[in-house]
Amino acid sequence: MNFPDDFDLETFRKDLLTWWHKNQRSYPWRETRDPYAITIAEVLLHRTRADQVVPTYLEFLKKYPSVRQLAKACIEEIQALVYPLGLRWRVDLLSKMAQDLHSRFNDQIPSKREELESLPGISHYIATAVRCFAFGYPDALLDTNTVRIVGRLLDIPVTDGSRRSREFRILLETLVDTQHPRLFNFALLDHGALVCRSRSPLCDECPVLQHCCYGRSEVGVNFVRMV
């Protein structure tokens, strides 16, 4: 499965990034390229709204600014800090991850996917996010938002398993802007959250409407007038 020959990938990327530069969401973990800070952010963000994570993330890095300090922390201290976010299973995994990084990787976050995924608490998605946002690799992020966007662009059914689908992974890998992968993936995530929403998508405000099968069918005659 791939994009049709008449799909203009370059224009899509340009249109999306142009929109994003004016509409991007601001989060502290987007202001850094530090692999440790980004890894902590991605673990805390798992199944949690970004706005809820901000205060915990800032306090976490203030208390544990490095792998070494996190590896030395007691479980009770970490739990007290992370407790407001729920999902208590993250506490043990954060501690074990830091200890693993200390013993195996000299307190450094690795950039290789297989090494990242070998760490406790690091899923395929988190490893991909760290590689892209910290190290600049043009990796594709498969989550609820990004697979929904691709499904609508090409009029492909999206299911609960699409995030683990080889077909969707190939499509998203093709879609990623290899020149600006970090910014592109931020833009794709923000587009899914702000415009291409799961319910009541704002198709008439979509910056990539001309590329989208779903959007063109929703806007209909109005889209014809726009172009």
Backbone as a ProteinNet text record, in pm:
[ID]
protein_1_A
[PRIMARY]
MNFPDDFDLETFRKDLLTWWHKNQRSYPWRETRDPYAITIAEVLLHRTRADQVVPTYLEFLKKYPSVRQLAKACIEEIQALVYPLGLRWRVDLLSKMAQDLHSRFNDQIPSKREELESLPGISHYIATAVRCFAFGYPDALLDTNTVRIVGRLLDIPVTDGSRRSREFRILLETLVDTQHPRLFNFALLDHGALVCRSRSPLCDECPVLQHCCYGRSEVGVNFVRMV
[TERTIARY]
83.8	0	87.9	51.5	127.5	37	88.4	11.2	-3.7	-118.3	-136.3	-38.6	-13.6	84.8	48.8	-80.9	-121.7	-126	-83.8	-80.3	48.2	34.7	149.2	206.3	303.1	360.7	429.5	503	577.3	483.4	376.6	280.9	208.4	175.8	112.2	200.6	327.5	420.8	433	444.1	457.8	332.9	215.2	90.1	73.7	109	94.6	190.3	314.7	413.5	383.4	332.5	294.1	185	85.7	-21.6	35.1	122.5	173	253.7	331.1	413.3	327.1	201	109.9	18.6	8.8	-90.6	-34.1	95.3	156.7	123.1	107.3	91.5	229.3	233	360.5	370.1	474.3	499.4	648.7	685.5	827.4	917.1	866.6	950.1	976.2	904.1	932	1043.3	1083.1	1186	1325.3	1337.9	1466.4	1495.4	1624.1	1665.7	1735.2	1727.4	1792	1722	1791.4	1727	1664	1728.8	1672.8	1541.3	1539	1417.3	1303.7	1334.8	1232.4	1182.4	1270.9	1229.9	1134.9	1167.6	1079.6	943.8	943.5	817.7	732.4	792.3	715.5	658.6	733.8	681.7	564	575.9	468.2	345.1	368.2	257.8	175.1	225.6	155.2	15	-85.2	-226.3	-266.5	-203.5	-233	-234.4	-326.6	-335.9	-212.7	-163.8	-39.9	-47.9	-160.9	-173.3	-160.4	-204.9	-193.5	-48.8	28.7	166	261.1	234.2	328.9	383.2	298.3	354.2	434.4	389.2	462.1	596.5	597.9	722	824.5	782.1	874.2	928.3	841.6	884.5	975.3	945.5	1024.5	1168.3	1184.1	1318.8	1392.5	1317.8	1381.5	1438.2	1364.1	1407	1506.8	1486.8	1575	1624	1723.3	1768.9	1856.2	1887.2	1973	1937.6	1984.5	1963.6	2021.1	2139.9	2207	2124.5	2068	1989.7	1857.8	1798.2	1675.2	1703.9	1816.4	1852.6	1871	1910.5	1933	1805.5	1699.9	1577.1	1503.3	1437.4	1356.8	1218.7	1158.6	1029.3	924.1	925.3	823.3	828.7	950.6	965.4	910.9	944.2	895.4	744	690.9	546	473.6	525.4	462.2	457.4	559.3	568.4	476.3	469.3	394.1	247.3	216.4	82.4	-31.7	-23.2	-135.7	-174.9	-83.6	-113.9	-182.7	-190	-245.7	-147.2	-199.4	-114.6	10.8	-6.6	104.4	211.7	177.5	276.6	399.9	384.6	498	609.6	573.7	672	784.3	749	850	929.9	860.7	928.9	1027.6	992.8	1085.9	1211.8	1192.7	1306.6	1393.8	1330.7	1405.4	1474.2	1406.3	1465.6	1593.6	1587.8	1704.5	1819.4	1787.3	1891.5	1953.7	1870.6	1919.2	2010.2	1968.4	2051.1	2184.4	2181.3	2303.9	2400.2	2345.6	2432.5	2474.4	2388.3	2416.5	2464.5	2423.5	2450.6	2522.2	2585.3	2666.5	2586.7	2461.7	2372.2	2331.9	2348.2	2313	2190.1	2106.1	1993	2044.2	2027.7	2076.2	1988.4	2043.7	1966.2	1918.6	1975.6	1934.2	1798.8	1711.9	1576	1574.6	1651.2	1648.4	1698.9	1794.1	1844.2	1741.5	1676.2	1570.8	1457.3	1414.5	1302.4	1339.3	1467.7	1509.3	1495.6	1470.1	1458.9	1318.8	1307.6	1175.6	1091.1	967	875.1	883.6	977.8	994.8	929	813.6	740.8	797.8	746.2	789.1	760	643.7	607.3	702.1	728	817.4	957.3	1005.8	1138.1	1141.6	1035.3	1027.2	1025.5	947.3	937.7	1072.6	1141.8	1272.3	1371.8	1371.6	1464.1	1438.3	1312.1	1278.9	1304.4	1245.9	1248	1382.1	1457.6	1587.7	1703.6	1695.2	1808.8	1786.7	1663.5	1637.1	1616.1	1590.4	1565.1	1427.1	1412.9	1283.6	1191.3	1166.8	1082.3	935.2	849.9	706.1	643.3	557.6	487.3	348.3	321.1	190.2	113	14.7	-74.9	-215.7	-309.4	-449.4	-467.9	-399.7	-414.2	-356.3	-234	-166.7	-229.7	-272.4	-336.5	-473.4	-540.8	-669.6	-650	-545.8	-518.5	-492.9	-407.5	-376.3	-500.6	-579.7	-702.1	-796.7	-807.2	-894.7	-835.7	-705.4	-642.1	-670.6	-661.3	-670.5	-800.8	-891.6	-1020	-998.3	-917.2	-887.3	-951	-1021	-1080.5	-972.8	-1000.6	-909.1	-972.2	-895.1	-942.5	-851.4	-885.2	-801.6	-661.3	-649.1	-519.3	-435.6	-488.3	-416.7	-283.5	-275.1	-149.7	-37.3	-72.5	27.9	34	-31.4	-41.8	82.1	132.8	247.7	211.1	87.7	45.3	44.6	-8.6	-11.3	130	214	351.8	421.5	403.4	465.2	412	280.9	221.8	276.2	286.6	336.2	485.3	560.3	702	718.5	628.1	631.2	592.5	499.2	446.4	545.2	628	718.2	810.5	824.8	918.3	1058.8	1140.5	1273.5	1368.5	1334.9	1417.6	1389.9	1265.8	1225.2	1139.6	1191.8	1108.7	1053.7	1133.5	1090.4	971.4	985.3	877.8	755.7	779.7	668.7	585.9	651.6	576.9	502.7	562.6	488.7	364.1	381.1	270	159	197.4	98.4	20.1	89.1	22.2	-72.2	-26.6	-110	-229.9	-208.8	-319.4	-428.1	-385.5	-482.7	-557.4	-490.2	-553	-642.4	-604.8	-674.4	-773	-743.7	-826.4	-888.4	-802.2	-851.7	-889	-983.9	-1022.9	-1105.2	-1109.7	-1185	-1334	-1382.2	-1523	-1528.7	-1621.4	-1641.3	-1512.5	-1447.3	-1326	-1358.4	-1264.8	-1286	-1238.3	-1308	-1264	-1259	-1352.3	-1354	-1239.4	-1164.7	-1048.2	-917.2	-926.3	-810.4	-710.6	-582.3	-480	-442.7	-481.1	-447	-573.4	-679.2	-808.1	-798.4	-722.2	-714.6	-656.1	-585.8	-521	-607.3	-718.3	-790.8	-921.2	-930.6	-1053.7	-1171.8	-1153.2	-1260.8	-1304	-1207.1	-1239.2	-1312.5	-1270.4	-1336.9	-1480.8	-1504.4	-1641.4	-1728.4	-1667.2	-1742	-1775.7	-1678.2	-1699.2	-1778.7	-1759.2	-1837.9	-1829.4	-1945.6	-1953.1	-1867.9	-1863.6	-1783.3	-1636.6	-1587.3	-1446.5	-1423.5	-1519	-1505.3	-1493.2	-1569.8	-1564.9	-1430.6	-1371.9	-1243.5	-1132	-1137.2	-1028.8	-1065.1
-119.1	0	125	222.3	346	458.9	580.9	693.2	684.8	727	724	819.2	795	873.2	1021.7	1053.5	1193.6	1266.3	1198.4	1264.1	1346.1	1475.8	1567.3	1574.9	1488	1480.8	1611.5	1670.5	1792.1	1906.8	1922.1	2029.3	2003.4	1876.7	1842.8	1883.7	1846.6	1879.6	2030.4	2101.2	2247.1	2310.8	2266.1	2322.5	2296.4	2175.7	2141.1	2222.7	2234.3	2308.1	2457.7	2511	2652.1	2678.5	2590.9	2602.6	2590.3	2493.6	2465.2	2580.7	2647	2757.3	2868.7	2876.4	2978.3	2923.1	2791.5	2732.1	2627.9	2616.8	2511.2	2524.4	2409.8	2406.9	2417.9	2480.7	2503	2416.3	2333.2	2249	2252.7	2245.8	2259	2152.2	2031.9	1924.9	1947.2	2038.5	2071.8	2176.6	2233.9	2338.1	2281.8	2152	2089.6	1978	1948.9	1832.4	1731.4	1754.7	1666.4	1530.7	1422.4	1290.8	1246.1	1276.8	1236.9	1309.1	1440.7	1517.5	1472.5	1442.8	1399.6	1259.7	1172.3	1037.9	1044.3	1125.5	1141.6	1194.4	1293.9	1350.4	1244.6	1164.6	1064.8	956.6	918.5	820.1	879.6	1004.4	1068.6	1094.7	1118.4	1149.6	1028.2	909.2	788.3	784.1	786.2	777.3	889.3	1004.4	1118.6	1245.2	1335.6	1461.1	1546.9	1608.1	1685.6	1797.9	1868.8	1979.9	1933.2	1811.9	1757.4	1723.7	1691.5	1645.1	1760.3	1878.9	1990.5	2014.1	2036.2	2064.8	1949.6	1825.6	1709.5	1695.8	1717	1709.3	1810.4	1933.6	2038.1	2006.9	1959.6	1926.3	1803.4	1708.3	1585.6	1618.2	1700.9	1735.5	1823.6	1901.6	1983.5	1894.6	1789.8	1700.8	1596.7	1549.3	1446.9	1494.5	1582.6	1640.5	1550.2	1430.9	1341	1195.6	1108.4	964.4	919.1	963.9	920.5	954.1	1074.2	1112.7	1036.6	1008.2	929.1	785.7	732	594.7	579.3	687.2	682.7	709.4	756.1	795.9	673.9	691.4	581.5	582.9	465.5	448.3	541.1	556.6	638.1	784	836.3	974.5	991.7	896.6	902.5	891.2	801.2	780.2	906.8	973.8	1096.5	1203.3	1204.5	1304.4	1272.9	1145.5	1103.9	1073.6	1058	1016.2	1095	1229.1	1304	1262.2	1199.5	1159.1	1023.9	951.4	816.8	719.5	605.3	504.7	477.5	425.5	407.5	312.5	232.2	138.7	211	340.7	415.3	431.6	426.7	453.1	350.5	222.4	116.3	119.2	144.5	143	258.3	375.1	488.3	456.8	396.6	361.5	255.2	150.7	43.2	92.3	180.2	235.5	312.4	396.5	475.1	385.3	282.5	191.2	115.1	79.7	11.2	103.6	228.9	326.2	347.9	346.8	367.3	249.4	129	11	-30.6	-9.8	-58.6	47.8	173.5	277	398.6	381.4	488.4	617.7	604.6	717.8	795.1	734	800.8	734.9	816.4	762.8	716.5	589.3	542.3	593.2	598.4	643.5	527.6	409.3	294.1	242.5	212.6	172.4	46.6	-53.8	-179.5	-160.4	-71	-43.5	33.2	128.7	202.5	108.8	22.7	-66.5	-175.1	-193	-291.1	-235.9	-106.4	-43.7	-62	-81.7	-93.7	30.9	10.2	121.2	191.2	150.6	217.1	133.8	178.7	111.6	150.8	87.4	122.4	269	316.6	456.5	551.4	524.7	612	612.7	496.7	489.1	572.6	564.1	641	790.7	831.3	972.7	1027.1	949.8	992	1004.2	906.4	910.6	1033.4	1065.9	1180.1	1312.7	1330.7	1461.1	1493.6	1392.3	1417.2	1405.4	1306.9	1278.5	1317.5	1355.3	1403.5	1298.2	1173.9	1069.1	1087.6	1060	1075.9	956.4	924.7	810.6	851.3	758.2	783.9	750.7	839.8	818.9	763.3	644	584	594.3	684.4	690.4	715.9	733.5	749.7	865.5	976.6	1095	1074.4	1022.6	1014.9	911.1	798.6	699.4	748.5	826.7	884	980	1061.9	1156	1081.7	980.4	904.4	833	775.9	708.9	802.8	925.5	1022.6	1074.8	1093.9	1140.8	1047	916.8	817.2	738.3	775.3	704.6	556.1	530.4	393.9	372.8	262.4	237.1	229	287.5	286.3	205	111.8	28.4	45.7	-21.2	-14.8	-68.9	-158.1	-217.9	-140.8	-30.4	44	98.7	128.3	181.4	78.6	-47.7	-154.3	-214.4	-146.7	-198.4	-167.2	-266.4	-246.7	-150.6	-160.1	-74.1	72.4	100.3	238.4	288.3	200.9	240.6	283.1	205.5	238.6	371.9	392.8	517.6	637.5	625.2	735.9	759.8	653.8	669.6	745.7	720.4	791.1	937.5	962	1097	1189.1	1135.2	1217.2	1301.8	1427.2	1518.4	1486.8	1424.8	1382.6	1499.8	1616.6	1734.9	1800.9	1788.8	1851.5	1753.6	1635.2	1532	1572.3	1641	1679.9	1775.3	1880	1977.7	1915.8	1830.4	1768	1681.4	1601.9	1516.3	1597.8	1707.5	1797.6	1850	1888.7	1944	1841.2	1718.2	1613.5	1586.2	1581.3	1559.6	1674.9	1797.2	1913.1	1921.1	1885.2	1885.8	1787.4	1669.8	1571	1615.2	1691	1736.6	1858.2	1946.8	2074.7	2080.2	2010.1	2020.4	1886.5	1788.3	1656.7	1572.4	1623.2	1560.5	1434.7	1346.4	1222.5	1251.3	1350.3	1390.8	1535.5	1563.3	1698.5	1760.6	1696.1	1755.4	1887	1979.9	2113	2113.5	2039.1	2022.3	2155	2246	2372.3	2464.2	2426.9	2503.9	2428.6	2316	2227.9	2282.5	2291.1	2343.3	2245.6	2118.8	2018.4	1959.2	2037.5	1990.5	1938.8	2008	1968.8	1829.5	1779.2	1648	1535.6	1570.4	1475.5	1426	1295.6	1235.9	1261.8	1240	1259.7	1406.2	1496.7	1638.3	1690.6	1648.9	1694.5	1646.4	1524.6	1474.1	1544.9	1587.2	1656.8	1800	1868.2	2008.5	2021.5	1928.1	1921	2044.4	2103.5	2218.6	2333.2	2354.6	2464.7	2450.8	2325	2303.5	2346	2314.6	2352.5	2503.1	2576.2	2721.4	2774.2	2704.6	2749.4	2740.5	2639.7	2619.9	2675.8
0	0	0	-83.6	-86.6	-133.3	-132.3	-180.4	-331.7	-384	-530.4	-598.2	-726.1	-800.3	-805.9	-801.1	-813.6	-678.4	-570.1	-439.7	-430.2	-410.8	-408.9	-267.4	-239.1	-105.4	-65.7	-157.5	-125.6	-89.6	-164.3	-135.7	-5	19.9	147.7	264.3	259.1	367.2	384.2	273.3	278.5	338.3	294.5	345.2	494.4	536.9	678.2	764.7	723.3	802.1	805.3	696.2	694.1	796.3	800.2	900.6	1041.2	1060.7	1195.7	1252.5	1171	1220.6	1281	1241.6	1294.8	1405.2	1415.6	1505.3	1601.5	1610.8	1691.1	1839.7	1903.3	2048.6	2113.6	2229.4	2297.5	2422.5	2427.3	2544	2575.4	2703.4	2739.7	2678.9	2659	2602.1	2452.8	2391.5	2252	2239	2351	2349.6	2374.1	2380.4	2409.4	2310.9	2295.4	2217.5	2308.6	2439.5	2536.7	2538.2	2503.6	2496.2	2627.8	2739.8	2869.4	2895.7	2876.9	2901.6	2810.4	2685.3	2590.7	2625.5	2669.6	2710.6	2829.5	2928.9	3044.9	3000.8	2913.3	2864.7	2796.8	2710.2	2635.7	2727.5	2829.9	2926.4	3002.6	3046.6	3121.9	3034.8	2905.9	2815.1	2777	2802.3	2760.4	2821.3	2734.8	2775.4	2871.7	2857.5	2944	2859.3	2888	2814.3	2839.2	2731.9	2740.1	2843.3	2848.7	2943	3087.7	3116	3251.4	3286.8	3186.6	3209.3	3241.9	3190.1	3199.8	3340.4	3443.5	3576.5	3634.2	3611.1	3661.6	3590.7	3461.4	3382.7	3433.3	3454	3499.7	3638.9	3727.5	3863.2	3862	3775	3764.2	3724	3620.8	3574.3	3674.9	3750.3	3853.8	3964.1	3997.9	4105.3	4057	3932.7	3875.1	3738.7	3735.4	3608.9	3523	3572.2	3494.4	3523.2	3435.8	3454.3	3587.8	3619.1	3741.8	3866.3	3870	3987.1	3995.5	3880.1	3880.6	3923.6	3881.1	3917.5	4068.3	4136.1	4280.4	4360.7	4294.9	4366	4419.1	4531.1	4586.2	4521	4516.6	4450.8	4510.2	4641.6	4708.2	4662.7	4641.4	4596.2	4454.3	4368.6	4230	4228.1	4308.4	4312.7	4356.9	4456.1	4505.6	4396.6	4312.7	4207.7	4090.2	4053.6	3935.4	3967.6	4095	4138.4	4074	4062.5	4006.3	3865.9	3791.5	3653.6	3646.3	3757.9	3754.7	3691.4	3645	3580.6	3661.8	3780.9	3874.4	3823.4	3723.9	3670.5	3616.8	3585.6	3533.1	3636.3	3764.2	3869.7	3866.4	3872.5	3869.4	3739.8	3628.7	3500.1	3487	3539.8	3536.5	3616.1	3732.3	3816.7	3749.3	3697.5	3632	3505	3431.5	3310.3	3343.4	3447	3485.5	3531.3	3607.1	3653.4	3536.7	3439.5	3320.1	3238.9	3223.7	3151.3	3221.9	3354.1	3431.9	3416.2	3422	3419.8	3279.6	3182.6	3046.5	2949.3	2971.9	2871.8	2929.9	3045	3103.6	3120	3162.1	3189.3	3064	2947.7	2822.7	2758.8	2696.2	2621.1	2485	2450.2	2319.7	2206.6	2087.1	1971.7	1884.4	1903.8	1824.3	1873.7	1777.6	1811.8	1900.5	1862.1	1937.1	2079.9	2099.6	2234.3	2316	2254.5	2324.3	2366.4	2274.6	2303.9	2403.4	2429.1	2529.8	2671.9	2684.9	2816.2	2873.9	3005.3	3068.7	3043.8	3002.4	2983.5	2850.2	2763.7	2634.3	2524.9	2480.9	2374.1	2238.1	2135.3	1999.5	1971.2	2013.1	1988.5	2061.2	2188.8	2265.4	2204.6	2164.6	2101.8	1973.9	1895.3	1771.8	1800.3	1900.4	1936.2	1984.6	2066.2	2116	2000.7	1913.1	1799.1	1711.9	1690.1	1605.7	1676.5	1795.9	1861.1	1927.2	1965.7	2028.6	1930.5	1840	1752.4	1606.2	1571.6	1436.4	1330.2	1368.5	1269.9	1207.3	1077.9	1010.4	1033.1	1157.8	1192.6	1193.1	1157.2	1153	1288.3	1335.8	1462.2	1434.1	1483.7	1466.7	1597.3	1599.7	1714.1	1662.9	1754.1	1715	1618.6	1645.4	1560.4	1421.3	1414.1	1284.3	1191.7	1246.2	1158.6	1113	1197.2	1156.4	1039.5	1045.7	936.9	806.4	811.1	689.8	637.8	728.1	686.5	613.3	662.7	597.9	467.4	465.3	342	225.8	250.6	143.9	145	234.7	246.5	276	379.8	423.2	560.2	581.5	713.3	822	936.2	1049.7	1161.7	1218.7	1328.1	1448.9	1557.4	1677.2	1651.2	1555.1	1525.8	1425.3	1374	1270.4	1320	1450.9	1505.9	1499.6	1483.1	1474.4	1334.3	1241.7	1105.8	1022.4	953.3	863.6	751.7	701.4	591.5	632.8	750.3	797.6	829.7	878.9	906.7	777.6	670.6	542	489.6	502.1	454.8	532.1	662.7	743.2	720.1	696.7	664.4	532.6	438.4	310.8	328.8	419.4	439.4	510.9	598.4	679.6	592.5	632.1	565.8	616.3	533.9	578.3	599.4	545.1	565.9	701	746.5	873.2	953.8	985.8	1048.3	1184.4	1264.3	1398.6	1391	1310.7	1297	1229.2	1131.2	1060.2	1154	1237	1328.3	1434.1	1481.6	1570.2	1498.4	1373.2	1296.2	1276.3	1246.5	1224.3	1353.1	1465.9	1593.9	1627.9	1604.5	1634.6	1541.4	1416.4	1320.2	1362.9	1410	1455.5	1579.7	1665.8	1790.1	1769.8	1677.7	1663.6	1547.5	1439.7	1319.7	1279.9	1253	1208.5	1329.6	1405.8	1531.6	1505.4	1604.9	1586.7	1570.8	1645.5	1633.8	1587.9	1500.5	1448.3	1395.3	1299.4	1241.2	1171.4	1175.4	1116.6	971.1	888.4	749.2	674.3	703.7	631.7	673.6	780.8	824	799	733.3	718.1	616.2	654.5	563.3	452.3	468.2	366.7	305.1	303.6	253.2	110.3	27.2	-114	-132.8	-32.6	-42.2	16.5	80.5	165.9	104.6	85.2	31.4	123.6	252.2	349.6	353.4	361.4	370.4	248.6	131.2	8.5	3.2	51.3	50.3	153.4	265	369.4	329	268.6	232.1	103.6	11	-109.8	-196.4	-224.7	-315.1	-266.4	-135.6	-79.9	-116.8	-121.9	-158	-304	-392	-532	-544.9	-465.7	-470.6	-421.3	-324.9	-268.3	-370.4	-457.2	-553.9	-690.4
[MASK]
+++++++++++++++++++++++++++++++++++++++++++++++++++++++++++++++++++++++++++++++++++++++++++++++++++++++++++++++++++++++++++++++++++++++++++++++++++++++++++++++++++++++++++++++++++++++++++++++++++++++++++++++++++++++++++++++++++

